[in-house]
Amino acid sequence: MIETLLYGCKKGEPNYMEEILYHCKGYVNKNELMEKGKQWANKNEYDRLRITEINLMEKPDFTKTINLK
């Protein structure tokens, strides 16, 4: 099962303050979602939108979250 999340961050806020603006189970047209998200974000003072898909049937790989610079 695929979960799709649209994240956004309020203008002036740091990146770590992003919020989940939309959540959907199953298939989502990502281009349409981003377009509608941008329209909503402009009206509500959000920017820096991003879409993430999570496959709940796969085991998570937490090593991808660690930045070893």
PDB file of N, CA, C and O in Angstrom:
ATOM      1  N   MET A   1       0.834  -1.175   0.000  1.00  0.00           N
ATOM      2  CA  MET A   1       0.000   0.000   0.000  1.00  0.00           C
ATOM      3  C   MET A   1       0.882   1.242   0.000  1.00  0.00           C
ATOM      4  O   MET A   1       1.858   1.314   0.746  1.00  0.00           O
ATOM      5  N   ILE A   2       0.543   2.211  -0.829  1.00  0.00           N
ATOM      6  CA  ILE A   2       1.289   3.455  -0.963  1.00  0.00           C
ATOM      7  C   ILE A   2       0.557   4.577  -0.222  1.00  0.00           C
ATOM      8  O   ILE A   2      -0.662   4.715  -0.325  1.00  0.00           O
ATOM      9  N   GLU A   3       1.311   5.360   0.513  1.00  0.00           N
ATOM     10  CA  GLU A   3       0.806   6.558   1.179  1.00  0.00           C
ATOM     11  C   GLU A   3       1.482   7.753   0.516  1.00  0.00           C
ATOM     12  O   GLU A   3       2.697   7.745   0.318  1.00  0.00           O
ATOM     13  N   THR A   4       0.718   8.766   0.176  1.00  0.00           N
ATOM     14  CA  THR A   4       1.266   9.979  -0.430  1.00  0.00           C
ATOM     15  C   THR A   4       1.053  11.143   0.522  1.00  0.00           C
ATOM     16  O   THR A   4      -0.049  11.358   1.028  1.00  0.00           O
ATOM     17  N   LEU A   5       2.126  11.893   0.758  1.00  0.00           N
ATOM     18  CA  LEU A   5       2.084  13.023   1.682  1.00  0.00           C
ATOM     19  C   LEU A   5       2.564  14.283   0.976  1.00  0.00           C
ATOM     20  O   LEU A   5       3.568  14.266   0.263  1.00  0.00           O
ATOM     21  N   LEU A   6       1.838  15.370   1.181  1.00  0.00           N
ATOM     22  CA  LEU A   6       2.256  16.682   0.697  1.00  0.00           C
ATOM     23  C   LEU A   6       2.677  17.490   1.917  1.00  0.00           C
ATOM     24  O   LEU A   6       1.881  17.718   2.827  1.00  0.00           O
ATOM     25  N   TYR A   7       3.932  17.919   1.928  1.00  0.00           N
ATOM     26  CA  TYR A   7       4.465  18.715   3.019  1.00  0.00           C
ATOM     27  C   TYR A   7       4.593  20.162   2.575  1.00  0.00           C
ATOM     28  O   TYR A   7       4.793  20.438   1.392  1.00  0.00           O
ATOM     29  N   GLY A   8       4.480  21.074   3.510  1.00  0.00           N
ATOM     30  CA  GLY A   8       4.692  22.484   3.236  1.00  0.00           C
ATOM     31  C   GLY A   8       5.227  23.177   4.466  1.00  0.00           C
ATOM     32  O   GLY A   8       5.089  22.693   5.589  1.00  0.00           O
ATOM     33  N   CYS A   9       5.839  24.320   4.231  1.00  0.00           N
ATOM     34  CA  CYS A   9       6.409  25.090   5.328  1.00  0.00           C
ATOM     35  C   CYS A   9       5.921  26.530   5.194  1.00  0.00           C
ATOM     36  O   CYS A   9       5.914  27.084   4.095  1.00  0.00           O
ATOM     37  N   LYS A  10       5.517  27.131   6.299  1.00  0.00           N
ATOM     38  CA  LYS A  10       5.059  28.527   6.284  1.00  0.00           C
ATOM     39  C   LYS A  10       6.216  29.440   5.909  1.00  0.00           C
ATOM     40  O   LYS A  10       7.373  29.182   6.241  1.00  0.00           O
ATOM     41  N   LYS A  11       5.872  30.507   5.213  1.00  0.00           N
ATOM     42  CA  LYS A  11       6.879  31.497   4.824  1.00  0.00           C
ATOM     43  C   LYS A  11       7.572  32.036   6.063  1.00  0.00           C
ATOM     44  O   LYS A  11       6.926  32.378   7.053  1.00  0.00           O
ATOM     45  N   GLY A  12       8.897  32.108   5.994  1.00  0.00           N
ATOM     46  CA  GLY A  12       9.685  32.630   7.106  1.00  0.00           C
ATOM     47  C   GLY A  12      10.072  31.604   8.143  1.00  0.00           C
ATOM     48  O   GLY A  12      10.907  31.890   9.002  1.00  0.00           O
ATOM     49  N   GLU A  13       9.493  30.413   8.093  1.00  0.00           N
ATOM     50  CA  GLU A  13       9.817  29.357   9.057  1.00  0.00           C
ATOM     51  C   GLU A  13      11.010  28.536   8.545  1.00  0.00           C
ATOM     52  O   GLU A  13      11.212  28.435   7.335  1.00  0.00           O
ATOM     53  N   PRO A  14      11.797  27.952   9.452  1.00  0.00           N
ATOM     54  CA  PRO A  14      12.893  27.083   9.013  1.00  0.00           C
ATOM     55  C   PRO A  14      12.348  25.779   8.421  1.00  0.00           C
ATOM     56  O   PRO A  14      11.207  25.402   8.688  1.00  0.00           O
ATOM     57  N   ASN A  15      13.160  25.100   7.626  1.00  0.00           N
ATOM     58  CA  ASN A  15      12.731  23.879   6.940  1.00  0.00           C
ATOM     59  C   ASN A  15      12.237  22.786   7.884  1.00  0.00           C
ATOM     60  O   ASN A  15      11.335  22.031   7.523  1.00  0.00           O
ATOM     61  N   TYR A  16      12.803  22.687   9.073  1.00  0.00           N
ATOM     62  CA  TYR A  16      12.393  21.619   9.987  1.00  0.00           C
ATOM     63  C   TYR A  16      10.981  21.830  10.552  1.00  0.00           C
ATOM     64  O   TYR A  16      10.458  20.958  11.246  1.00  0.00           O
ATOM     65  N   MET A  17      10.372  22.966  10.264  1.00  0.00           N
ATOM     66  CA  MET A  17       9.014  23.242  10.747  1.00  0.00           C
ATOM     67  C   MET A  17       7.936  22.862   9.729  1.00  0.00           C
ATOM     68  O   MET A  17       6.790  23.295   9.855  1.00  0.00           O
ATOM     69  N   GLU A  18       8.292  22.056   8.717  1.00  0.00           N
ATOM     70  CA  GLU A  18       7.303  21.698   7.705  1.00  0.00           C
ATOM     71  C   GLU A  18       6.173  20.877   8.321  1.00  0.00           C
ATOM     72  O   GLU A  18       6.357  20.174   9.315  1.00  0.00           O
ATOM     73  N   GLU A  19       5.010  20.987   7.706  1.00  0.00           N
ATOM     74  CA  GLU A  19       3.803  20.321   8.187  1.00  0.00           C
ATOM     75  C   GLU A  19       3.235  19.443   7.081  1.00  0.00           C
ATOM     76  O   GLU A  19       3.471  19.692   5.899  1.00  0.00           O
ATOM     77  N   ILE A  20       2.491  18.424   7.466  1.00  0.00           N
ATOM     78  CA  ILE A  20       1.764  17.618   6.492  1.00  0.00           C
ATOM     79  C   ILE A  20       0.503  18.389   6.121  1.00  0.00           C
ATOM     80  O   ILE A  20      -0.339  18.670   6.973  1.00  0.00           O
ATOM     81  N   LEU A  21       0.385  18.726   4.843  1.00  0.00           N
ATOM     82  CA  LEU A  21      -0.761  19.490   4.369  1.00  0.00           C
ATOM     83  C   LEU A  21      -1.823  18.586   3.762  1.00  0.00           C
ATOM     84  O   LEU A  21      -3.003  18.936   3.747  1.00  0.00           O
ATOM     85  N   TYR A  22      -1.407  17.418   3.256  1.00  0.00           N
ATOM     86  CA  TYR A  22      -2.342  16.497   2.604  1.00  0.00           C
ATOM     87  C   TYR A  22      -1.807  15.086   2.735  1.00  0.00           C
ATOM     88  O   TYR A  22      -0.602  14.860   2.635  1.00  0.00           O
ATOM     89  N   HIS A  23      -2.703  14.138   2.958  1.00  0.00           N
ATOM     90  CA  HIS A  23      -2.359  12.721   3.101  1.00  0.00           C
ATOM     91  C   HIS A  23      -3.378  11.903   2.335  1.00  0.00           C
ATOM     92  O   HIS A  23      -4.580  12.142   2.447  1.00  0.00           O
ATOM     93  N   CYS A  24      -2.910  10.943   1.559  1.00  0.00           N
ATOM     94  CA  CYS A  24      -3.829  10.113   0.789  1.00  0.00           C
ATOM     95  C   CYS A  24      -3.282   8.698   0.698  1.00  0.00           C
ATOM     96  O   CYS A  24      -2.076   8.502   0.541  1.00  0.00           O
ATOM     97  N   LYS A  25      -4.159   7.719   0.794  1.00  0.00           N
ATOM     98  CA  LYS A  25      -3.794   6.319   0.596  1.00  0.00           C
ATOM     99  C   LYS A  25      -4.050   5.954  -0.856  1.00  0.00           C
ATOM    100  O   LYS A  25      -5.083   6.313  -1.420  1.00  0.00           O
ATOM    101  N   GLY A  26      -3.109   5.241  -1.461  1.00  0.00           N
ATOM    102  CA  GLY A  26      -3.286   4.790  -2.836  1.00  0.00           C
ATOM    103  C   GLY A  26      -2.711   5.759  -3.844  1.00  0.00           C
ATOM    104  O   GLY A  26      -1.922   6.641  -3.503  1.00  0.00           O
ATOM    105  N   TYR A  27      -3.120   5.584  -5.101  1.00  0.00           N
ATOM    106  CA  TYR A  27      -2.580   6.363  -6.214  1.00  0.00           C
ATOM    107  C   TYR A  27      -3.041   7.815  -6.158  1.00  0.00           C
ATOM    108  O   TYR A  27      -4.200   8.102  -5.859  1.00  0.00           O
ATOM    109  N   VAL A  28      -2.116   8.720  -6.451  1.00  0.00           N
ATOM    110  CA  VAL A  28      -2.410  10.147  -6.532  1.00  0.00           C
ATOM    111  C   VAL A  28      -1.664  10.703  -7.748  1.00  0.00           C
ATOM    112  O   VAL A  28      -0.507  10.352  -7.982  1.00  0.00           O
ATOM    113  N   ASN A  29      -2.318  11.559  -8.511  1.00  0.00           N
ATOM    114  CA  ASN A  29      -1.655  12.255  -9.598  1.00  0.00           C
ATOM    115  C   ASN A  29      -0.791  13.340  -8.967  1.00  0.00           C
ATOM    116  O   ASN A  29      -1.305  14.364  -8.517  1.00  0.00           O
ATOM    117  N   LYS A  30       0.518  13.118  -8.933  1.00  0.00           N
ATOM    118  CA  LYS A  30       1.415  14.024  -8.219  1.00  0.00           C
ATOM    119  C   LYS A  30       1.459  15.421  -8.840  1.00  0.00           C
ATOM    120  O   LYS A  30       1.576  16.412  -8.121  1.00  0.00           O
ATOM    121  N   ASN A  31       1.367  15.506 -10.162  1.00  0.00           N
ATOM    122  CA  ASN A  31       1.379  16.828 -10.802  1.00  0.00           C
ATOM    123  C   ASN A  31       0.150  17.631 -10.407  1.00  0.00           C
ATOM    124  O   ASN A  31       0.250  18.822 -10.111  1.00  0.00           O
ATOM    125  N   GLU A  32      -1.005  16.985 -10.402  1.00  0.00           N
ATOM    126  CA  GLU A  32      -2.243  17.656 -10.010  1.00  0.00           C
ATOM    127  C   GLU A  32      -2.210  18.046  -8.534  1.00  0.00           C
ATOM    128  O   GLU A  32      -2.627  19.142  -8.160  1.00  0.00           O
ATOM    129  N   LEU A  33      -1.710  17.138  -7.705  1.00  0.00           N
ATOM    130  CA  LEU A  33      -1.596  17.419  -6.272  1.00  0.00           C
ATOM    131  C   LEU A  33      -0.696  18.627  -6.023  1.00  0.00           C
ATOM    132  O   LEU A  33      -1.033  19.493  -5.216  1.00  0.00           O
ATOM    133  N   MET A  34       0.435  18.691  -6.704  1.00  0.00           N
ATOM    134  CA  MET A  34       1.355  19.809  -6.505  1.00  0.00           C
ATOM    135  C   MET A  34       0.729  21.116  -6.996  1.00  0.00           C
ATOM    136  O   MET A  34       0.889  22.155  -6.357  1.00  0.00           O
ATOM    137  N   GLU A  35       0.026  21.071  -8.111  1.00  0.00           N
ATOM    138  CA  GLU A  35      -0.618  22.283  -8.635  1.00  0.00           C
ATOM    139  C   GLU A  35      -1.674  22.812  -7.661  1.00  0.00           C
ATOM    140  O   GLU A  35      -1.715  24.009  -7.374  1.00  0.00           O
ATOM    141  N   LYS A  36      -2.520  21.925  -7.158  1.00  0.00           N
ATOM    142  CA  LYS A  36      -3.539  22.339  -6.187  1.00  0.00           C
ATOM    143  C   LYS A  36      -2.897  22.774  -4.873  1.00  0.00           C
ATOM    144  O   LYS A  36      -3.369  23.703  -4.217  1.00  0.00           O
ATOM    145  N   GLY A  37      -1.812  22.089  -4.496  1.00  0.00           N
ATOM    146  CA  GLY A  37      -1.087  22.459  -3.287  1.00  0.00           C
ATOM    147  C   GLY A  37      -0.499  23.853  -3.385  1.00  0.00           C
ATOM    148  O   GLY A  37      -0.540  24.612  -2.416  1.00  0.00           O
ATOM    149  N   LYS A  38       0.049  24.203  -4.546  1.00  0.00           N
ATOM    150  CA  LYS A  38       0.609  25.541  -4.748  1.00  0.00           C
ATOM    151  C   LYS A  38      -0.465  26.611  -4.645  1.00  0.00           C
ATOM    152  O   LYS A  38      -0.238  27.670  -4.059  1.00  0.00           O
ATOM    153  N   GLN A  39      -1.632  26.341  -5.213  1.00  0.00           N
ATOM    154  CA  GLN A  39      -2.734  27.303  -5.134  1.00  0.00           C
ATOM    155  C   GLN A  39      -3.135  27.526  -3.676  1.00  0.00           C
ATOM    156  O   GLN A  39      -3.299  28.666  -3.242  1.00  0.00           O
ATOM    157  N   TRP A  40      -3.290  26.438  -2.925  1.00  0.00           N
ATOM    158  CA  TRP A  40      -3.668  26.539  -1.518  1.00  0.00           C
ATOM    159  C   TRP A  40      -2.569  27.240  -0.721  1.00  0.00           C
ATOM    160  O   TRP A  40      -2.849  28.089   0.125  1.00  0.00           O
ATOM    161  N   ALA A  41      -1.317  26.876  -0.998  1.00  0.00           N
ATOM    162  CA  ALA A  41      -0.186  27.430  -0.259  1.00  0.00           C
ATOM    163  C   ALA A  41      -0.078  28.938  -0.455  1.00  0.00           C
ATOM    164  O   ALA A  41       0.219  29.662   0.495  1.00  0.00           O
ATOM    165  N   ASN A  42      -0.314  29.415  -1.661  1.00  0.00           N
ATOM    166  CA  ASN A  42      -0.244  30.858  -1.914  1.00  0.00           C
ATOM    167  C   ASN A  42      -1.292  31.622  -1.110  1.00  0.00           C
ATOM    168  O   ASN A  42      -1.020  32.724  -0.633  1.00  0.00           O
ATOM    169  N   LYS A  43      -2.461  31.061  -0.957  1.00  0.00           N
ATOM    170  CA  LYS A  43      -3.537  31.708  -0.205  1.00  0.00           C
ATOM    171  C   LYS A  43      -3.292  31.667   1.303  1.00  0.00           C
ATOM    172  O   LYS A  43      -3.777  32.524   2.043  1.00  0.00           O
ATOM    173  N   ASN A  44      -2.540  30.672   1.746  1.00  0.00           N
ATOM    174  CA  ASN A  44      -2.357  30.447   3.182  1.00  0.00           C
ATOM    175  C   ASN A  44      -0.936  30.693   3.668  1.00  0.00           C
ATOM    176  O   ASN A  44      -0.571  30.267   4.764  1.00  0.00           O
ATOM    177  N   GLU A  45      -0.128  31.381   2.856  1.00  0.00           N
ATOM    178  CA  GLU A  45       1.230  31.782   3.216  1.00  0.00           C
ATOM    179  C   GLU A  45       2.160  30.613   3.535  1.00  0.00           C
ATOM    180  O   GLU A  45       2.890  30.641   4.527  1.00  0.00           O
ATOM    181  N   TYR A  46       2.127  29.595   2.693  1.00  0.00           N
ATOM    182  CA  TYR A  46       3.048  28.461   2.779  1.00  0.00           C
ATOM    183  C   TYR A  46       3.935  28.456   1.546  1.00  0.00           C
ATOM    184  O   TYR A  46       3.551  28.966   0.494  1.00  0.00           O
ATOM    185  N   ASP A  47       5.106  27.888   1.677  1.00  0.00           N
ATOM    186  CA  ASP A  47       5.988  27.691   0.537  1.00  0.00           C
ATOM    187  C   ASP A  47       6.795  26.407   0.757  1.00  0.00           C
ATOM    188  O   ASP A  47       6.535  25.665   1.704  1.00  0.00           O
ATOM    189  N   ARG A  48       7.748  26.151  -0.096  1.00  0.00           N
ATOM    190  CA  ARG A  48       8.618  24.972  -0.005  1.00  0.00           C
ATOM    191  C   ARG A  48       7.815  23.677   0.096  1.00  0.00           C
ATOM    192  O   ARG A  48       7.976  22.916   1.051  1.00  0.00           O
ATOM    193  N   LEU A  49       6.970  23.433  -0.868  1.00  0.00           N
ATOM    194  CA  LEU A  49       6.173  22.219  -0.896  1.00  0.00           C
ATOM    195  C   LEU A  49       7.003  21.041  -1.388  1.00  0.00           C
ATOM    196  O   LEU A  49       7.914  21.208  -2.199  1.00  0.00           O
ATOM    197  N   ARG A  50       6.682  19.851  -0.894  1.00  0.00           N
ATOM    198  CA  ARG A  50       7.300  18.628  -1.411  1.00  0.00           C
ATOM    199  C   ARG A  50       6.330  17.473  -1.242  1.00  0.00           C
ATOM    200  O   ARG A  50       5.499  17.465  -0.333  1.00  0.00           O
ATOM    201  N   ILE A  51       6.449  16.499  -2.131  1.00  0.00           N
ATOM    202  CA  ILE A  51       5.605  15.307  -2.101  1.00  0.00           C
ATOM    203  C   ILE A  51       6.489  14.102  -1.805  1.00  0.00           C
ATOM    204  O   ILE A  51       7.573  13.955  -2.370  1.00  0.00           O
ATOM    205  N   THR A  52       6.010  13.248  -0.916  1.00  0.00           N
ATOM    206  CA  THR A  52       6.710  12.012  -0.585  1.00  0.00           C
ATOM    207  C   THR A  52       5.738  10.847  -0.701  1.00  0.00           C
ATOM    208  O   THR A  52       4.587  10.942  -0.275  1.00  0.00           O
ATOM    209  N   GLU A  53       6.209   9.749  -1.279  1.00  0.00           N
ATOM    210  CA  GLU A  53       5.432   8.504  -1.319  1.00  0.00           C
ATOM    211  C   GLU A  53       6.111   7.492  -0.415  1.00  0.00           C
ATOM    212  O   GLU A  53       7.331   7.336  -0.446  1.00  0.00           O
ATOM    213  N   ILE A  54       5.318   6.813   0.381  1.00  0.00           N
ATOM    214  CA  ILE A  54       5.837   5.802   1.294  1.00  0.00           C
ATOM    215  C   ILE A  54       5.149   4.488   0.967  1.00  0.00           C
ATOM    216  O   ILE A  54       3.920   4.414   0.946  1.00  0.00           O
ATOM    217  N   ASN A  55       5.937   3.450   0.713  1.00  0.00           N
ATOM    218  CA  ASN A  55       5.395   2.117   0.472  1.00  0.00           C
ATOM    219  C   ASN A  55       5.407   1.368   1.798  1.00  0.00           C
ATOM    220  O   ASN A  55       6.470   1.009   2.304  1.00  0.00           O
ATOM    221  N   LEU A  56       4.238   1.136   2.352  1.00  0.00           N
ATOM    222  CA  LEU A  56       4.137   0.494   3.667  1.00  0.00           C
ATOM    223  C   LEU A  56       4.401  -1.007   3.614  1.00  0.00           C
ATOM    224  O   LEU A  56       4.462  -1.663   4.654  1.00  0.00           O
ATOM    225  N   MET A  57       4.556  -1.549   2.421  1.00  0.00           N
ATOM    226  CA  MET A  57       4.856  -2.976   2.283  1.00  0.00           C
ATOM    227  C   MET A  57       6.362  -3.239   2.361  1.00  0.00           C
ATOM    228  O   MET A  57       6.781  -4.388   2.501  1.00  0.00           O
ATOM    229  N   GLU A  58       7.177  -2.184   2.271  1.00  0.00           N
ATOM    230  CA  GLU A  58       8.628  -2.319   2.361  1.00  0.00           C
ATOM    231  C   GLU A  58       9.109  -1.954   3.761  1.00  0.00           C
ATOM    232  O   GLU A  58       8.546  -1.081   4.422  1.00  0.00           O
ATOM    233  N   LYS A  59      10.156  -2.637   4.194  1.00  0.00           N
ATOM    234  CA  LYS A  59      10.755  -2.306   5.483  1.00  0.00           C
ATOM    235  C   LYS A  59      11.489  -0.975   5.350  1.00  0.00           C
ATOM    236  O   LYS A  59      12.139  -0.731   4.334  1.00  0.00           O
ATOM    237  N   PRO A  60      11.394  -0.118   6.355  1.00  0.00           N
ATOM    238  CA  PRO A  60      12.095   1.166   6.278  1.00  0.00           C
ATOM    239  C   PRO A  60      13.603   0.986   6.387  1.00  0.00           C
ATOM    240  O   PRO A  60      14.077   0.098   7.097  1.00  0.00           O
ATOM    241  N   ASP A  61      14.349   1.819   5.690  1.00  0.00           N
ATOM    242  CA  ASP A  61      15.805   1.836   5.763  1.00  0.00           C
ATOM    243  C   ASP A  61      16.212   3.144   6.431  1.00  0.00           C
ATOM    244  O   ASP A  61      16.359   4.175   5.774  1.00  0.00           O
ATOM    245  N   PHE A  62      16.389   3.083   7.739  1.00  0.00           N
ATOM    246  CA  PHE A  62      16.679   4.298   8.501  1.00  0.00           C
ATOM    247  C   PHE A  62      18.085   4.830   8.250  1.00  0.00           C
ATOM    248  O   PHE A  62      18.383   5.965   8.622  1.00  0.00           O
ATOM    249  N   THR A  63      18.960   4.034   7.626  1.00  0.00           N
ATOM    250  CA  THR A  63      20.287   4.533   7.329  1.00  0.00           C
ATOM    251  C   THR A  63      20.248   5.657   6.297  1.00  0.00           C
ATOM    252  O   THR A  63      21.196   6.437   6.211  1.00  0.00           O
ATOM    253  N   LYS A  64      19.176   5.758   5.511  1.00  0.00           N
ATOM    254  CA  LYS A  64      19.034   6.819   4.520  1.00  0.00           C
ATOM    255  C   LYS A  64      18.745   8.161   5.184  1.00  0.00           C
ATOM    256  O   LYS A  64      18.904   9.205   4.553  1.00  0.00           O
ATOM    257  N   THR A  65      18.326   8.149   6.444  1.00  0.00           N
ATOM    258  CA  THR A  65      18.000   9.394   7.138  1.00  0.00           C
ATOM    259  C   THR A  65      19.215  10.019   7.816  1.00  0.00           C
ATOM    260  O   THR A  65      19.146  11.153   8.289  1.00  0.00           O
ATOM    261  N   ILE A  66      20.312   9.295   7.865  1.00  0.00           N
ATOM    262  CA  ILE A  66      21.520   9.771   8.534  1.00  0.00           C
ATOM    263  C   ILE A  66      22.432  10.433   7.501  1.00  0.00           C
ATOM    264  O   ILE A  66      22.752   9.835   6.474  1.00  0.00           O
ATOM    265  N   ASN A  67      22.844  11.659   7.778  1.00  0.00           N
ATOM    266  CA  ASN A  67      23.721  12.400   6.887  1.00  0.00           C
ATOM    267  C   ASN A  67      25.119  12.383   7.486  1.00  0.00           C
ATOM    268  O   ASN A  67      25.372  13.048   8.491  1.00  0.00           O
ATOM    269  N   LEU A  68      26.031  11.628   6.876  1.00  0.00           N
ATOM    270  CA  LEU A  68      27.386  11.496   7.398  1.00  0.00           C
ATOM    271  C   LEU A  68      28.358  12.328   6.572  1.00  0.00           C
ATOM    272  O   LEU A  68      29.139  11.783   5.792  1.00  0.00           O
ATOM    273  N   LYS A  69      28.312  13.628   6.738  1.00  0.00           N
ATOM    274  CA  LYS A  69      29.237  14.510   6.004  1.00  0.00           C
ATOM    275  C   LYS A  69      30.474  14.775   6.804  1.00  0.00           C
ATOM    276  O   LYS A  69      31.362  15.495   6.347  1.00  0.00           O
TER     277      LYS A  69
END
